[in-house]
Amino acid sequence: MAGKIYKKEYRKLVRRLKQARLETGMTQTQVSKRLRKCQSYISKIESGELMVDILTLKEMAKIYKKSIDFFIN
């Protein structure tokens, strides 16, 4: 599908972001409100259409109570 980011490492990061969100029981809307972003921003990150920047990743790690290593290793 056009517009998706297909690097293996990034797909792993995306899977772990979604996994962490689901483990916390949060919806994309709840996460987006905490980040002060729209829900579609989270959706695009989780679908691989948009790359997450390091500052947002750091905030998401805090929200999900995970270390950044969980997402990148």
N, CA, C and O of each residue as an XYZ file, in Angstrom:
292
protein
N       0.844     -1.185      0.000
C       0.000      0.000      0.000
C       0.882      1.238      0.000
O       1.825      1.323      0.786
N       0.596      2.177     -0.848
C       1.390      3.400     -0.958
C       1.301      4.208      0.330
O       0.271      4.222      1.004
N       2.399      4.877      0.658
C       2.415      5.744      1.817
C       2.840      5.063      3.107
O       2.997      5.731      4.129
N       3.025      3.776      3.082
C       3.435      3.060      4.283
C       4.960      3.034      4.385
O       5.665      3.069      3.376
N       5.444      2.972      5.596
C       6.873      2.891      5.860
C       7.184      1.417      6.084
O       6.668      0.809      7.022
N       8.020      0.841      5.232
C       8.213     -0.599      5.240
C       9.536     -1.097      5.814
O       9.818     -2.292      5.723
N      10.331     -0.256      6.383
C      11.580     -0.729      6.976
C      11.255     -1.694      8.106
O      10.371     -1.445      8.925
N      11.981     -2.790      8.131
C      11.743     -3.839      9.121
C      11.797     -3.296     10.553
O      10.939     -3.622     11.374
N      12.784     -2.486     10.846
C      12.955     -1.952     12.192
C      11.785     -1.056     12.584
O      11.332     -1.071     13.729
N      11.304     -0.275     11.617
C      10.197      0.617     11.940
C       8.899     -0.168     12.125
O       8.079      0.183     12.974
N       8.710     -1.215     11.346
C       7.509     -2.051     11.534
C       7.494     -2.642     12.942
O       6.439     -2.736     13.569
N       8.657     -3.037     13.430
C       8.766     -3.572     14.788
C       8.385     -2.503     15.811
O       7.640     -2.781     16.752
N       8.886     -1.301     15.633
C       8.554     -0.194     16.525
C       7.052      0.050     16.532
O       6.454      0.219     17.595
N       6.443      0.068     15.359
C       4.997      0.312     15.233
C       4.210     -0.782     15.954
O       3.258     -0.493     16.679
N       4.610     -2.034     15.753
C       3.917     -3.142     16.431
C       4.001     -2.978     17.950
O       3.023     -3.201     18.664
N       5.153     -2.594     18.421
C       5.326     -2.451     19.868
C       4.567     -1.244     20.424
O       4.076     -1.288     21.552
N       4.470     -0.180     19.647
C       3.671      0.964     20.093
C       2.209      0.559     20.261
O       1.575      0.870     21.269
N       1.697     -0.130     19.271
C       0.300     -0.564     19.349
C       0.111     -1.576     20.485
O      -0.867     -1.504     21.229
N       1.043     -2.509     20.614
C       0.978     -3.500     21.685
C       0.954     -2.818     23.050
O       0.147     -3.173     23.909
N       1.826     -1.849     23.249
C       1.900     -1.140     24.531
C       0.599     -0.397     24.809
O       0.109     -0.392     25.938
N       0.043      0.228     23.778
C      -1.228      0.943     23.960
C      -2.330     -0.024     24.365
O      -3.091      0.248     25.293
N      -2.416     -1.150     23.670
C      -3.448     -2.131     23.979
C      -3.261     -2.727     25.377
O      -4.238     -2.986     26.080
N      -2.019     -2.940     25.772
C      -1.740     -3.473     27.112
C      -2.203     -2.520     28.208
O      -2.602     -2.957     29.288
N      -2.151     -1.230     27.932
C      -2.609     -0.255     28.931
C      -4.121     -0.102     28.908
O      -4.705      0.504     29.807
N      -4.757     -0.657     27.869
C      -6.207     -0.543     27.756
C      -6.664      0.810     27.246
O      -7.833      1.168     27.386
N      -5.750      1.564     26.657
C      -6.085      2.901     26.168
C      -6.506      2.853     24.707
O      -6.055      2.007     23.935
N      -7.378      3.779     24.353
C      -7.761      3.940     22.955
C      -6.814      4.942     22.301
O      -6.078      5.658     22.980
N      -6.848      4.978     20.984
C      -6.049      5.984     20.266
C      -6.479      7.389     20.679
O      -5.644      8.288     20.788
N      -7.750      7.577     20.904
C      -8.259      8.893     21.303
C      -7.703      9.308     22.656
O      -7.321     10.464     22.840
N      -7.653      8.382     23.601
C      -7.118      8.699     24.928
C      -5.640      9.084     24.845
O      -5.200     10.033     25.494
N      -4.891      8.347     24.050
C      -3.465      8.654     23.884
C      -3.301      9.999     23.203
O      -2.473     10.813     23.612
N      -4.084     10.232     22.169
C      -3.960     11.495     21.430
C      -4.249     12.694     22.326
O      -3.594     13.729     22.199
N      -5.210     12.574     23.222
C      -5.504     13.678     24.146
C      -4.332     13.942     25.083
O      -4.015     15.094     25.379
N      -3.691     12.876     25.548
C      -2.537     13.046     26.436
C      -1.369     13.701     25.709
O      -0.588     14.440     26.309
N      -1.256     13.423     24.406
C      -0.176     13.999     23.597
C      -0.547     15.349     22.988
O       0.286     16.021     22.379
N      -1.806     15.731     23.162
C      -2.338     16.963     22.553
C      -2.235     16.912     21.028
O      -1.844     17.883     20.380
N      -2.597     15.762     20.482
C      -2.611     15.536     19.037
C      -3.997     15.021     18.669
O      -4.788     14.677     19.548
N      -4.292     14.967     17.377
C      -5.567     14.393     16.957
C      -5.446     12.869     16.898
O      -4.346     12.328     16.785
N      -6.579     12.191     16.975
C      -6.594     10.730     16.963
C      -5.979     10.180     15.694
O      -5.322      9.140     15.726
N      -6.181     10.860     14.577
C      -5.643     10.368     13.309
C      -4.110     10.346     13.313
O      -3.503      9.563     12.582
N      -3.493     11.180     14.114
C      -2.036     11.182     14.261
C      -1.569      9.837     14.813
O      -0.618      9.247     14.300
N      -2.235      9.357     15.850
C      -1.891      8.066     16.443
C      -2.177      6.943     15.453
O      -1.381      6.016     15.306
N      -3.301      7.033     14.786
C      -3.670      6.030     13.791
C      -2.626      5.936     12.688
O      -2.243      4.837     12.287
N      -2.169      7.066     12.202
C      -1.166      7.072     11.131
C       0.173      6.525     11.608
O       0.871      5.861     10.842
N       0.536      6.783     12.831
C       1.764      6.203     13.381
C       1.620      4.685     13.453
O       2.504      3.950     13.013
N       0.501      4.221     14.011
C       0.298      2.786     14.194
C       0.114      2.034     12.878
O       0.337      0.824     12.824
N      -0.286      2.725     11.832
C      -0.451      2.064     10.542
C       0.807      2.173      9.682
O       0.879      1.581      8.605
N       1.795      2.929     10.155
C       3.047      3.071      9.420
C       3.019      4.155      8.360
O       3.930      4.236      7.536
N       2.001      4.980      8.366
C       1.909      6.067      7.390
C       2.707      7.290      7.808
O       3.049      8.129      6.975
N       3.001      7.392      9.087
C       3.696      8.558      9.631
C       4.762      8.062     10.595
O       4.507      7.175     11.410
N       5.942      8.630     10.502
C       7.014      8.252     11.421
C       6.898      9.060     12.706
O       6.644     10.264     12.687
N       7.088      8.370     13.811
C       7.045      9.034     15.107
C       8.401      9.681     15.376
O       9.444      9.077     15.125
N       8.382     10.894     15.882
C       9.646     11.553     16.214
C      10.073     11.135     17.629
O       9.266     10.627     18.407
N      11.328     11.353     17.942
C      11.894     10.866     19.203
C      11.227     11.500     20.425
O      11.065     10.832     21.447
N      10.844     12.759     20.342
C      10.196     13.407     21.483
C       8.819     12.808     21.739
O       8.433     12.612     22.892
N       8.079     12.517     20.682
C       6.777     11.883     20.837
C       6.945     10.457     21.344
O       6.170     10.006     22.188
N       7.944      9.748     20.842
C       8.212      8.397     21.326
C       8.502      8.412     22.825
O       8.037      7.545     23.565
N       9.261      9.385     23.256
C       9.577      9.517     24.676
C       8.305      9.732     25.501
O       8.145      9.133     26.564
N       7.410     10.577     25.015
C       6.146     10.827     25.713
C       5.256      9.580     25.712
O       4.610      9.273     26.714
N       5.227      8.871     24.596
C       4.425      7.651     24.520
C       4.978      6.599     25.487
O       4.209      5.884     26.129
N       6.279      6.505     25.591
C       6.889      5.562     26.534
C       6.448      5.876     27.960
O       6.170      4.966     28.740
N       6.383      7.147     28.298
C       5.908      7.550     29.635
C       4.455      7.153     29.828
O       4.088      6.591     30.861
N       3.629      7.445     28.833
C       2.202      7.120     28.919
C       2.002      5.623     29.100
O       1.172      5.197     29.902
N       2.760      4.825     28.359
C       2.611      3.371     28.388
C       3.427      2.710     29.492
O       3.378      1.492     29.667
N       4.185      3.530     30.244
C       5.025      3.032     31.337
C       6.012      1.968     30.847
O       6.167      0.904     31.447
N       6.668      2.298     29.740
C       7.682      1.425     29.140
C       8.953      2.245     28.934
O       8.908      3.471     28.837
N      10.076      1.555     28.869
C      11.315      2.248     28.524
C      11.371      2.390     27.005
O      10.737      1.618     26.285
N      12.110      3.349     26.528
C      12.272      3.521     25.086
C      12.915      2.274     24.488
O      12.653      1.931     23.336
N      13.748      1.603     25.259
C      14.372      0.359     24.782
C      13.337     -0.681     24.357
O      13.575     -1.448     23.424
N      12.205     -0.711     25.030
C      11.138     -1.662     24.677
C      10.730     -1.481     23.215
O      10.422     -2.455     22.527
N      10.731     -0.260     22.754
C      10.259      0.036     21.400
C      11.339     -0.103     20.339
O      11.036     -0.423     19.190
N      12.589      0.131     20.705
C      13.624      0.175     19.675
C      14.562     -1.025     19.662
O      15.356     -1.168     18.733
N      14.488     -1.885     20.664
C      15.347     -3.079     20.687
C      14.556     -4.334     20.409
O      15.120     -5.428     20.390
